[in-house]
Amino acid sequence: VVDPSSIDIIPAAAVTSLTFRPAAGQENNGIVGAGARCEFSGVGCTLRLMKSGLTALSQIVFEDLEFRGAPSGGPTLFQCEDADGPVAFRRCILINRDTGAGAGEFIFFAWVGGAVTNLSFTNNMLFNPTGKNASIGLKIEDGGGALGTETWSIDNNTVYGFTDVGIFGDNTFGSGATLNVRNNISVANGLPGGDYNVYSPTAFSDNLSSDATGTAGLTSKPAVDQFKDATRTIAAVDMHLKAGADAIDVGANLGTTNDVNLDIAQYDRTAGTWDLGAGELSSGPVAITKSFTDGIKAEESFLKNTNNIFDD
């Protein structure tokens, strides 16, 4: 879908749950341009989620889609400023296409008059191929009206090439609030913020950066050493991990809540040690097919050996 205007999602009063996902077989699987996508063509186009005073929304989910921002007029693609929750954004590819100068956020979650109760932003790829000035990849901040019991999880994402902060987070919603930033790759993001700028996180762990803002032992790791193709163009980039990447097998097991265990190709990370970022090195249908095939071969071998024993 190529849309020349902004899209506002304002659920009707009777709606308690919304899920936006592609038809079967049209998932992106972590490959730019391979799946269903929404591309904005008009100046300053955004995608906004607004509850418009509703309190009955129990779940809002975006998954397995690709979004491309407008070519000019402001970098913000997704805004969520007064939505209820939980909100889940998972296994999506989000690409900034704005080439103009100016400050702004690409993905922006902020709340006014009551914070969303739960935010899960997991296994997504954020990419800026353009050199947009002063753009932030993912920004989460308090807009006022804290509940004090909110939980936000920013886990296993890949953020690449933004000219300001890669991941910015501000945990000031309330004394009982939780902000987890874990297992992310944020690389080649610019000054002054760098790859991470996270205030008062509950957990900031196992995060890889190309500067000094990541977790100890996972800093100063350039993008070229992580990705199969670090070329900063939509046509060439491949943000899957390559063999020998620093991000392999150094992540924490974060469980299964909100599908955090399913990487961008829906490969279950719990089968082994977790990698950082949106994709496991062995992810996707090839790995699943190989495991299935190996199992069949092993069973055939066992039956042959058993028959030989009985024959003898």
ROLO-176536 format. One line per 2 residues: number of its first residue (from 1); their letters; for each residue x, y, z of N, C-alpha, C, O. Coordinates in steps of 0.001 Angstrom, whole numbers, m for minus. Atoms other than C-alpha are relative to their C-alpha. Layout:
residues N
NUM> a> X,Y,Z,X,Y,Z,X,Y,Z,X,Y,Z | ...
***
This chain:
residues 312
1> vv> 846,m1184,0,0,0,0,881,1232,0,1754,1367,857 | m660,m1300,17,1326,3434,m965,m1056,1045,324,m2027,1207,m416
3> dp> 1027,m908,m472,m565,6100,947,520,1434,m29,1582,1707,531 | m448,m1385,87,m323,9849,187,m364,845,1220,m10,2023,1277
5> ss> 451,m777,m1159,m1828,10897,3529,281,m753,1289,582,m1947,1278 | m200,629,m1300,m1451,10234,7229,m1134,m969,323,m2238,m866,m211
7> id> 1004,956,m458,m3283,7372,8896,m144,137,1509,830,m24,2244 | 313,m41,m1423,m4943,7844,12290,m858,m1202,347,m1908,m1418,m259
9> ii> 759,1156,m459,m6123,4718,14053,m706,398,1289,m80,539,2340 | 806,m420,m1150,m8949,5714,16394,m1100,m1049,177,m2126,m972,m499
11> pa> 962,1097,m134,m10826,2604,17584,m1375,487,452,m1498,1441,1222 | 1358,m279,m450,m14586,2686,17985,m193,m496,1425,592,m1300,1929
13> aa> 213,296,m1417,m16044,2382,21468,m163,m1490,281,171,m1956,1370 | 250,1415,m225,m16967,m1274,20998,1242,m864,m177,1219,m2050,153
15> vt> m1199,781,292,m13439,m2342,20012,853,m136,1256,1187,856,1903 | m860,236,m1157,m11377,m3955,22761,1359,m543,m390,2282,m510,424
17> sl> m1278,547,430,m8582,m5549,20709,185,221,m1500,m737,12,m2288 | m326,m237,1407,m6864,m4663,17419,1318,m678,m325,2276,m572,440
19> tf> m1250,574,484,m4237,m6619,15469,174,348,m1467,m721,120,m2280 | m342,m339,1378,m2570,m5383,12295,1148,m903,m427,2254,m800,104
21> rp> m1021,920,460,m663,m8098,10442,m272,m359,m1463,m1390,m162,m1937 | 212,355,1398,m153,m9333,6856,m716,m1329,m141,m853,m2084,822
23> aa> 553,1314,296,m1876,m12251,5206,1101,m1050,91,2282,m729,m41 | m962,1093,m108,m193,m15628,5629,879,m53,m1245,384,29,m2369
25> gq> m941,54,1102,2925,m15871,3490,533,1349,m423,1404,1417,m1289 | m459,m1339,353,3414,m12091,3308,765,673,1138,929,1893,1135
27> en> m826,m526,m1077,5476,m11675,6497,1359,429,m567,1818,m118,m1570 | m1260,m524,540,8730,m9744,6035,1186,m925,250,2126,m945,m545
29> ng> m1083,927,m351,10972,m12374,7739,1367,682,94,2401,40,m90 | m1248,m719,m180,13583,m9677,8299,685,403,m1287,1829,855,m1251
31> iv> m589,m331,1293,14192,m9092,4579,m709,1237,m549,m1913,1201,m803 | 580,m1247,482,13636,m5528,3367,m640,m207,m1369,m2,m711,m2294
33> ga> 708,80,1267,11021,m5421,612,m598,m1347,m329,m1192,m1509,m1394 | 445,1359,319,10118,m9108,853,m1449,m275,370,m2050,m1216,m148
35> ga> 1356,266,m469,6745,m8841,2580,m936,1165,m244,m593,2130,m928 | 979,m1077,128,3639,m6706,2780,516,1249,705,1134,1166,1766
37> rc> m472,m1231,m633,4364,m3068,3515,m955,1157,m247,m1757,1143,m1181 | 703,m1264,146,2817,357,3990,1053,1078,m199,1932,1258,643
39> ef> m980,m1024,352,4761,3168,2335,m711,1339,m172,m1656,1457,m952 | 632,m1315,68,3883,6823,2831,679,864,m1064,1906,957,m1111
41> sg> m541,m799,1098,4296,9111,m177,m199,1493,188,484,2286,m460 | 283,m1419,m199,2898,12428,1077,937,657,989,1486,m7,1868
43> vg> m880,m755,m895,4899,15137,2822,m531,m50,1427,m1699,250,1671 | 371,0,m1407,4858,14707,6595,m984,m1069,419,m1590,m959,1485
45> ct> 953,1064,m354,2744,11539,6558,456,m755,1239,1647,m1008,1421 | m301,782,m1193,2544,9646,9843,m1057,m1076,194,m2140,m1024,m387
47> lr> 949,1002,m471,876,6609,11327,m158,238,1488,813,150,2239 | 234,m330,m1407,m739,7481,14658,m1057,m924,601,m2058,m1260,m32
49> lm> 954,800,m758,m2494,5367,17241,m536,853,1133,231,1361,1951 | 607,m872,m996,m4974,7254,19421,m1243,m663,570,m2083,m1164,m178
51> ks> 1194,620,m597,m7528,5965,21893,m1163,982,38,m2314,568,180 | 1036,m1028,50,m9448,9267,21756,m948,m81,1189,m2167,m3,1035
53> gl> 807,13,m1201,m10622,9013,25345,m543,m1354,394,m1163,m1480,1450 | 498,1329,m337,m11449,5305,25254,860,m634,1085,2052,m346,1191
55> ta> m740,709,m1038,m10455,3106,28172,m181,m1506,m103,375,m2246,709 | 330,1417,70,m11735,m291,27015,1001,m825,m805,948,m2055,m782
57> ls> m941,748,829,m8874,m1193,24663,888,m882,867,1546,m403,1791 | m778,938,m805,m7197,m4301,26028,1304,m400,m665,2246,m793,24
59> qi> m1220,400,690,m4591,m5009,23319,38,580,m1404,m954,543,m2131 | m219,m539,1337,m3171,m3351,20202,1317,m575,m491,2348,m397,156
61> vf> m1171,723,477,m703,m5341,18088,305,367,m1447,m592,389,m2290 | m528,m127,1359,1398,m4560,14998,1085,m1054,m148,2012,m1095,661
63> ed> m996,1063,110,3385,m7531,13725,258,m403,m1454,m645,m372,m2290 | m420,625,1259,5310,m8936,10730,m175,879,m1229,m227,366,m2347
65> le> 205,m931,1108,4839,m5811,8575,1259,829,m255,2170,868,572 | m1045,m976,289,7176,m3350,6881,m660,1359,m190,m1682,1473,m866
67> fr> 492,m1365,149,6616,404,7145,1144,879,m507,2280,777,m44 | m973,m963,500,8407,3107,5180,m567,1400,157,m1669,1695,m306
69> ga> 467,m1343,m268,8143,6712,6267,m37,878,m1226,428,489,m2297 | 136,m954,1105,7409,9741,4098,1370,488,m467,2308,529,329
71> ps> m1293,m441,527,10206,11040,1830,417,1389,461,1579,1763,302 | m345,m1330,m486,10042,14536,3348,m1077,487,962,m2175,m67,1026
73> gg> 998,m635,m858,8308,16714,5916,m23,m477,1425,m998,m241,2139 | m52,458,m1390,9397,15107,9168,199,m1497,79,m441,m2246,m659
75> pt> m362,1412,m22,10838,11749,10154,m983,m913,717,m930,m2129,531 | 845,855,m818,8112,10534,12504,m881,m898,m857,m1615,m422,m1723
77> lf> 878,944,684,6433,7402,11211,m1146,m404,915,m2310,m328,522 | 1017,516,m900,4588,6055,14238,m42,831,1270,981,1047,1920
79> qc> 197,m735,m1238,3153,8085,17092,m1058,m699,836,m2083,m1142,316 | 982,557,m926,1364,6735,20130,7,901,1218,839,743,2111
81> ed> m78,m1045,m1014,516,9634,22399,m1074,m76,1068,m901,497,2144 | 1009,65,m1060,m2662,8810,24271,m755,m1325,m43,m1925,m1394,334
83> ad> 659,1296,143,m3402,5141,23623,m41,m744,1322,815,m573,2190 | 58,931,m1115,m4515,2646,26182,928,m1167,m334,1704,m1071,m1285
85> gp> m920,1094,276,m2724,m705,26323,m578,m1325,422,m1723,m1399,867 | m1392,16,456,m1114,m3106,26150,143,300,m1493,m776,90,m2285
87> va> m374,m217,1392,589,m2090,22911,1192,m898,m305,2187,m872,420 | m1092,881,405,2783,m4665,21134,398,312,m1432,m438,324,m2335
89> fr> m567,m249,1323,5018,m3855,18186,1096,m1022,m177,2121,m930,499 | m975,1083,69,6917,m6952,17042,222,m484,m1432,m692,m510,m2257
91> rc> m420,600,1268,8790,m8412,14086,m329,900,m1202,m714,408,m2262 | 245,m941,1096,8367,m5278,11956,1316,612,m491,2283,720,263
93> il> m1096,m771,572,10796,m3499,9627,m502,1428,m186,m1562,1646,m772 | 429,m1395,52,10630,298,9891,1143,833,m580,2239,870,m21
95> in> m1046,m682,747,12553,2478,7443,m318,1483,m129,m1401,1857,m581 | 124,m1434,177,13063,6242,7538,478,372,m1404,1553,m45,m1835
97> rd> m387,m408,1359,13110,7818,4062,158,1506,m150,404,1990,m1255 | m75,m1455,74,13208,11524,4919,1457,443,m157,2305,74,656
99> tg> m1363,m451,270,16319,13193,3469,240,1447,427,1350,1956,271 | m141,m1404,m361,15685,16708,4788,691,201,1332,932,m759,2064
101> ag> m621,m352,m1271,17316,18500,7707,m1073,298,1036,m2203,646,690 | 928,m325,m1071,15674,18985,11087,m111,m1090,1021,173,m2253,737
103> ag> 90,947,m1099,15055,17325,14417,m1319,m761,m54,m2264,m351,m728 | 1235,755,m70,12459,14703,15151,244,m1432,425,1385,m1860,594
105> ef> m89,1396,m385,11704,11138,16132,m582,m850,m1119,m1510,m432,m1811 | 524,897,1027,11140,8217,13819,m1129,m849,579,m2242,m837,53
107> if> 1037,742,m721,9246,5899,16185,m122,645,1368,872,770,2084 | 165,m857,m1169,7730,7819,19101,m1153,m498,862,m2301,m541,418
109> fa> 1025,371,m975,5867,6577,22166,73,998,1149,1086,1079,1844 | 74,m930,m1124,4788,9265,24638,m1444,91,446,m2356,m19,m373
111> wv> 1374,42,m496,1752,9513,26864,m343,1258,788,453,1778,1570 | 503,m1187,m670,m302,12414,28081,m1324,m362,664,m2220,m912,24
113> gg> 1258,242,m692,m2998,12121,30718,m237,m1452,362,m1384,m1891,442 | 119,1404,m374,m2286,8512,31674,811,m883,m918,495,m1022,m2099
115> av> m914,781,821,487,6250,30477,m609,m1333,m393,m1444,m1884,323 | 422,1322,413,m110,3076,28511,497,m1013,1034,1610,m895,1545
117> tn> m338,911,m1098,m105,164,30942,1118,m956,m348,1857,m1395,533 | m1025,955,383,2174,m2082,28914,414,272,m1439,m433,392,m2324
119> ls> m541,m142,1345,4435,m1571,25901,1029,m1095,m220,1947,m1271,581 | m971,1018,389,6272,m4423,24191,481,330,m1406,m278,212,m2368
121> ft> m602,m316,1289,8612,m3363,21374,1148,m974,m204,2244,m764,316 | m934,1118,30,10449,m6520,20388,240,m523,m1411,m671,m563,m2238
123> nn> m392,675,1238,12323,m8117,17481,m317,810,m1256,m705,252,m2282 | 209,m892,1138,11966,m5105,15177,1337,479,m559,2341,524,152
125> ml> m1157,m603,642,14457,m3666,12688,m336,1432,m385,m1305,1666,m1108 | 162,m1406,342,14755,146,12440,1221,428,m805,2357,196,m390
127> fn> m1105,m300,905,16846,1496,9585,m138,1405,m555,m1221,1813,m976 | m37,m1336,584,17861,4987,8445,1084,31,m1074,2267,152,m757
129> pt> m994,m5,1076,19546,4914,5037,333,1384,m532,1180,1517,m1415 | 14,m1281,688,19216,8606,4338,944,1053,544,1296,1981,m184
131> gk> m775,m1063,m602,21360,10615,6735,m847,1156,470,m363,2286,544 | 881,m1038,m539,18366,12553,8065,630,641,1228,1043,m67,2146
133> na> m628,m694,m1113,19704,15211,10440,m829,m85,1275,m2046,96,1248 | 588,m64,m1342,18953,14913,14168,m1215,m889,161,m2142,m535,888
135> si> 1131,913,m166,16589,11982,13844,329,m1062,1045,1447,m1573,1091 | m129,1031,m1023,16052,9558,16758,m723,m1245,m497,m1837,m1155,m1012
137> gl> 620,1233,479,15338,5927,15935,m1257,m352,772,m2349,m370,206 | 1119,358,m882,13106,4937,18873,50,900,1224,1060,952,1926
139> ki> 48,m912,m1144,12011,7456,21493,m1198,m330,878,m2326,m434,396 | 1051,280,m976,10016,6683,24626,169,984,1140,1237,1062,1746
141> ed> m153,m975,m1072,9288,9391,27131,m1331,272,693,m2405,m17,165 | 1166,m337,m797,6897,10559,29806,m620,1294,m498,56,2308,m666
143> gg> 713,m1214,361,4252,13003,28715,m871,515,1133,m1628,1469,952 | 814,m403,m1141,2668,13299,32153,m1088,m1009,309,m1397,m1866,m519
145> ga> 1104,874,m379,m103,11512,34020,432,m1408,326,m212,m2362,m112 | m547,1319,m291,1956,8620,35398,m945,m830,858,m1600,m317,1765
147> lg> 766,941,m822,190,5565,36776,876,m608,1089,399,m919,2180 | m925,563,m975,3272,4229,38535,127,m1503,m71,929,m2080,664
149> te> m72,1461,81,2711,609,37528,217,m488,m1431,m41,m1655,m1724 | m160,363,1396,3554,623,33810,1227,m885,m193,2170,m857,598
151> tw> m1148,820,376,5889,m1865,32170,266,181,m1483,m631,5,m2309 | m396,m117,1404,7780,m1215,28948,1209,m885,m225,2164,m844,551
153> si> m1100,904,329,10056,m3796,27349,472,291,m1419,m281,135,m2380 | m636,m298,1289,12415,m2785,24523,1088,m1055,m177,2216,m872,280
155> dn> m858,1185,m15,14023,m6118,23702,264,m551,m1396,m630,m590,m2242 | m395,709,1224,15913,m7798,20856,m350,754,m1286,m866,174,m2241
157> nt> 196,m805,1204,15657,m4935,18362,1344,326,m651,2386,288,4 | m1172,m459,730,18138,m3830,15695,m275,1414,m507,m1224,1633,m1260
159> vy> 174,m1405,371,18519,m52,15228,1285,466,m666,2364,384,m78 | m1204,m231,809,20887,1136,12519,m72,1301,m791,m999,1521,m1571
161> gf> m252,m1089,917,22080,4400,11031,m696,1318,259,m703,2176,m624 | 667,m1282,m267,20124,7203,12739,1030,1037,424,2046,703,1034
163> td> m1013,m1035,m188,21896,10541,13024,m7,620,1390,873,1413,1725 | m16,m394,m1405,20910,11192,16632,m11,m1298,811,668,m2251,430
165> vg> 5,1192,m852,20163,8637,19374,m664,m1162,m714,m1673,m984,m1397 | 647,1190,522,19414,5094,18295,m1225,m368,822,m2331,m469,291
167> if> 1092,298,m929,17300,4225,21360,60,991,1152,1036,1036,1901 | 115,m959,m1097,16187,6971,23740,m1144,m439,904,m2246,m702,424
169> gd> 1050,404,m931,14245,6048,26878,37,818,1266,1110,1148,1773 | 108,m818,m1204,12995,8012,29863,m1008,m640,944,m2212,m590,690
171> nt> 874,692,m941,11591,6081,32830,m397,945,1129,119,836,2241 | 451,m938,m1016,9832,8887,34696,m1513,m26,160,m2106,934,652
173> fg> 1457,75,m70,6238,7690,34511,m505,m128,1425,m1584,371,1746 | 445,201,m1372,6047,6706,38161,995,m850,761,1819,m1540,161
175> sg> m981,707,m819,7947,5197,41059,m83,m1509,m149,903,m2205,94 | 146,1441,172,6564,1728,40344,133,m470,m1429,m123,m1636,m1729
177> at> m82,329,1419,7183,1836,36601,1253,m811,m309,2244,m751,418 | m1105,853,422,9477,m589,34771,381,329,m1431,m486,400,m2302
179> ln> m524,m187,1350,11655,125,31738,1147,m974,m208,2211,m829,394 | m1027,982,318,13608,m2834,30349,524,240,m1408,m255,335,m2356
181> vr> m660,m147,1296,16115,m2348,27504,1060,m1090,m65,2120,m969,550 | m837,1198,m84,17723,m5716,26766,194,m642,m1382,m705,m624,m2222
183> nn> m289,820,1192,19377,m7732,23986,m122,762,m1314,m441,167,m2343 | 135,m794,1224,19369,m4870,21467,1346,210,m693,2398,188,m54
185> is> m1133,m488,780,21796,m3971,18690,m343,1411,m455,m1335,1613,m1156 | 184,m1376,448,22080,m210,18179,1366,494,m454,2260,706,365
187> va> m1324,m295,546,24929,764,15860,m73,1105,m1045,m1095,1325,m1694 | m180,m1050,1014,26184,3612,13670,m1032,1110,129,m1449,1694,m871
189> ng> 888,m1127,m262,23853,6140,15284,843,1166,498,1863,951,1153 | m908,m1121,m89,25189,9680,15566,m2,774,1301,m638,394,2283
191> lp> m116,m914,m1124,26038,12468,17962,m1165,964,m12,m1759,1182,m1068 | m725,141,m1259,25234,13899,20381,m420,m1200,835,246,m1529,1817
193> gg> 524,1037,m878,23209,11009,21726,693,m1332,m97,861,m2012,915 | m633,1289,164,24945,7995,20275,m1007,m1123,m158,m2171,m884,m481
195> dy> 838,1168,237,23547,4489,20106,m1088,m172,1058,m2191,m610,734 | 988,92,m1082,21761,4561,23504,59,1253,862,1132,1803,1111
197> nv> 97,m1061,m997,20561,7314,25812,m1235,m322,834,m2332,148,533 | 1114,542,m779,18391,5651,28467,113,489,1439,1123,269,2106
199> ys> 10,m550,m1346,17427,7367,31726,m731,m935,958,m1846,m1372,675 | 596,763,m1104,16718,5369,34903,m646,m1307,m450,m1795,m1573,m95
201> pt> 599,1277,393,16187,1962,33284,m62,m961,1179,798,m937,2060 | 58,1075,m990,15053,m912,35461,1034,m1058,m345,1732,m1564,533
203> af> m1014,929,480,17198,m3234,33352,568,524,m1306,m172,756,m2262 | m710,m350,1221,19782,m2175,30785,1125,m1009,m134,2168,m869,504
205> sd> m940,1117,m14,21642,m5311,29843,124,m639,m1377,m824,m645,m2162 | m275,762,1219,23216,m7244,26972,m335,805,m1254,m908,276,m2206
207> nl> 259,m880,1140,22981,m4294,24589,1311,332,m708,2268,783,m77 | m1204,m219,792,25536,m3967,21786,m57,1361,m668,m1104,1772,m1168
209> ss> m85,m1312,645,26699,m591,20466,1292,100,m797,2222,m681,m594 | m1234,m275,722,29271,753,18038,793,1116,666,1899,1441,237
211> da> m719,m998,m792,30208,3458,20558,149,m519,1426,196,m1731,1637 | m237,420,m1376,30668,3412,24336,m1272,m95,827,m1186,m239,2047
213> tg> 1245,m85,m759,26959,3476,25302,m679,m1348,232,m1708,m1400,906 | 596,1319,m209,26218,m257,25217,371,m589,1340,774,128,2256
215> ta> m347,700,m1227,26798,m2859,27898,1473,m365,m31,2031,m629,m1096 | m1417,339,m99,30319,m3577,29135,292,m1300,m747,m394,m2306,m560
217> gl> m342,1164,797,31971,m6005,26750,m698,m34,m1345,m321,m813,m2221 | 753,m44,1250,29492,m5145,23979,8,1414,m579,m974,1855,m1175
219> ts> m156,m1356,512,30756,m1680,23067,1052,25,m1108,1862,m892,m1246 | m963,m195,1095,32732,m384,20083,m13,m1171,m982,1037,m1642,m1418
221> kp> 179,1101,954,31341,m3115,17810,m652,570,m1267,m1856,826,m1264 | 550,m651,1193,30887,m1694,14294,m1028,m854,m732,m1030,m2081,m634
223> av> 1070,678,731,27916,m2544,12094,544,m998,m1004,m39,m2065,m1201 | m549,866,1034,30121,m4071,9420,401,m1358,551,477,m2332,m198
225> dq> m358,1274,m617,31139,m6783,11899,m1214,m798,460,m1068,m1930,922 | 1211,666,m480,27517,m7674,12720,m892,m481,m1147,m1415,m1595,m1101
227> fk> 1028,249,1012,25423,m7577,9544,565,m687,m1241,1741,m539,m1575 | m393,633,1260,25524,m9642,6379,354,1041,m1052,1275,838,m1843
229> da> m332,m1101,901,25484,m6386,4414,m350,1305,695,m1528,1600,899 | 207,m1251,m736,25926,m3053,6208,m126,1206,m921,m112,2340,m442
231> tr> 182,m1101,949,25495,m955,3044,m1269,767,341,m2341,172,462 | 1143,m781,m478,23195,1907,4021,m905,454,m1144,m1109,1649,m1355
233> ti> 1031,m263,1003,20729,1662,1150,m1108,m1029,176,m870,m2145,637 | 1131,921,m111,17284,101,1065,217,m1227,m881,m163,m2337,m510
235> aa> m174,1094,944,18281,m2018,m1916,1009,m1038,470,871,m2219,149 | m1117,898,m301,21421,m3534,m387,29,m523,1433,526,m1625,1663
237> vd> m214,344,m1405,21152,m3655,3412,m583,m1369,358,m1658,m1741,m112 | 474,1262,m559,20815,m7021,5161,432,m31,1462,1599,m281,1763
239> mh> m324,m131,m1411,20625,m6665,8945,m57,m1326,756,m37,m1339,1986 | m175,1296,m658,20671,m10394,9635,1456,m133,450,2353,447,m162
241> lk> m1359,188,m492,23714,m11465,11628,800,m876,m950,280,m1827,m1534 | m876,837,806,26652,m12841,9732,825,m902,912,920,m651,2113
243> ag> m842,907,m778,28903,m15677,10869,1141,783,643,1784,1611,m2 | m1067,m674,m723,31350,m14493,13511,m389,1319,627,459,1977,1229
245> ad> 437,m1273,m593,29273,m11488,14612,135,m29,1518,m53,m1067,2152 | m136,m110,m1463,29874,m10244,18166,m1316,m249,711,m1327,m594,1893
247> ai> 1329,96,m617,26111,m10417,18783,m503,m1438,148,m1576,m1661,709 | 453,1397,m15,25901,m14204,18460,211,m636,1375,1297,m546,1948
249> dv> m76,810,m1234,25149,m16287,21587,451,787,1223,1121,238,2098 | m363,m790,m1185,25604,m13428,24068,m1222,654,635,m1079,1488,1530
251> ga> 1219,m582,m539,21956,m12561,24790,m540,m775,1185,m174,m1929,1409 | 671,640,m1128,19867,m13326,27864,m1310,m624,m463,m1970,m97,m1358
253> nl> 1292,631,259,16895,m15682,27738,m1074,829,707,m1098,902,1936 | 1015,m906,m542,13933,m13332,28222,m1374,m644,114,m2361,41,381
255> gt> 1272,690,m155,11219,m15985,28289,m849,67,m1256,m324,160,m2365 | 913,75,1146,8153,m16039,26062,m1113,1045,33,m1950,1063,m870
257> tn> 1068,m997,m106,5934,m13134,27200,0,922,m1213,1051,1419,m1620 | 161,m875,1165,4606,m11110,24248,831,m456,m1194,1241,368,m2012
259> dv> m717,567,1149,6408,m13438,21798,1424,522,m130,1965,532,m1235 | m1363,m517,90,9818,m11965,22664,972,m1086,m465,2035,m777,m1003
261> nl> m864,1108,404,11299,m15414,21998,m29,m260,m1505,851,m952,m2018 | 107,238,1437,10183,m15381,18342,705,1117,m759,273,2269,m718
263> di> m755,m1012,713,12722,m13590,16182,m781,497,m1216,m1924,89,m1421 | 738,m676,1060,11795,m11553,13110,m479,m957,m1092,m1360,m606,m1877
265> aq> 491,1033,923,11389,m14732,11038,m801,m1064,743,m1056,m2141,203 | 795,884,m851,9391,m16378,13883,743,m1281,367,118,m2310,625
267> yd> m799,1102,m506,12255,m18703,14780,51,95,1520,302,1172,2062 | 60,10,m1458,12015,m19720,18445,1413,m4,588,2147,m983,455
269> rt> m1338,m141,m567,15135,m18482,20249,289,m994,1124,1448,m1302,1400 | m213,874,m1153,14584,m20853,23171,618,m1338,m389,931,m2156,477
271> ag> m661,1234,446,16039,m23652,21022,1495,16,315,2141,m1030,253 | m1430,m88,m306,19521,m22398,21975,300,1280,747,m591,1883,1346
273> tw> m402,m1245,m640,21500,m19448,23327,m416,1181,m864,m225,1166,m2080 | 572,m1120,747,19949,m16136,22340,1088,884,m622,2120,1152,m7
275> dl> m804,m1045,628,21580,m13765,19858,m619,1356,308,m1781,1440,704 | 519,m1354,m158,21223,m9995,20140,m662,452,m1295,m411,m100,m2367
277> ga> 651,m560,1166,19062,m7971,17800,m1246,m757,m399,m1698,m1655,312 | 1307,505,419,15952,m8859,15826,34,m1416,m535,m991,m2098,m521
279> ge> m39,1303,633,17179,m12044,14184,1072,m912,548,2196,m479,802 | m986,1025,m322,18893,m15246,15237,779,m359,m1271,241,m310,m2378
281> ls> m809,361,1157,21742,m16323,12988,m607,m1170,m760,m562,m1200,m1990 | 536,1207,627,20026,m19675,12328,m1507,82,m210,m2182,m944,m297
283> sg> 1444,m170,32,16547,m18202,12004,m581,m307,m1362,128,m344,m2368 | 729,100,1252,13913,m18833,9375,m316,m1412,m417,114,m2371,224
285> pv> 462,1305,469,12375,m21681,7404,1120,m985,m298,933,m2190,m124 | m1086,911,327,15763,m23091,6328,418,m796,1228,620,m2008,1149
287> ai> m409,685,m1216,16720,m23884,9917,m1051,m1012,439,m722,m2117,868 | 1076,897,m405,13327,m25404,10649,m39,m1218,m913,m187,m2348,m448
289> tk> 14,1105,949,13408,m27491,7490,1166,m940,242,1007,m2160,188 | m1175,820,m240,16930,m28683,8242,m194,m882,1221,145,m2065,1189
291> sf> 234,777,m1211,15960,m29783,11749,m978,m1131,m267,m782,m2251,205 | 998,1012,324,12939,m31638,10408,622,m1113,m848,401,m2299,m603
293> td> m641,974,880,14991,m33311,7668,991,m863,760,1042,m2078,567 | m964,762,m791,17738,m34303,10088,m702,m1013,887,m217,m2127,1082
295> gi> 756,917,m849,15111,m35829,12369,m487,m1217,m772,m436,m2341,m272 | 461,1107,836,13690,m37921,9537,1155,m937,m328,1007,m2158,m271
297> ka> m1161,831,328,17171,m39109,8532,442,m833,1196,798,m2003,1052 | m394,728,m1198,17981,m40057,12106,m954,m1159,276,m532,m2246,670
299> ee> 984,1057,m222,14739,m42023,12389,189,m1139,m1004,85,m2312,m644 | m234,1017,1010,15440,m43829,9112,1224,m845,338,1216,m2065,175
301> sf> m1210,712,m379,18936,m44710,10306,m257,m955,1154,249,m2077,1164 | 322,832,m1150,17577,m46054,13573,m783,m1233,m420,m505,m2340,41
303> lk> 819,1124,449,14981,m48214,11816,836,m1005,m783,647,m2213,m638 | m862,905,758,17605,m49635,9443,867,m834,931,1006,m2044,751
305> nt> m843,726,m945,19895,m50538,12311,m803,m1015,790,m332,m2122,1054 | 861,909,m761,16998,m52077,14243,m348,m1222,m853,m312,m2352,m364
307> nn> 332,1115,897,15982,m54190,11222,1199,m921,m171,1039,m2140,m225 | m1198,835,133,19574,m55379,10833,189,m905,1204,596,m2059,1074
309> if> m129,783,m1226,19589,m56525,14443,m989,m1147,m13,m657,m2290,300 | 1023,1055,38,16328,m58383,14014,340,m1052,m1068,128,m2246,m860
311> dd> m369,927,1052,17575,m59898,10733,1101,m957,475,1067,m2156,197 | m1084,838,m498,20737,m61130,12429,m508,m1014,1028,275,m1805,1554
***
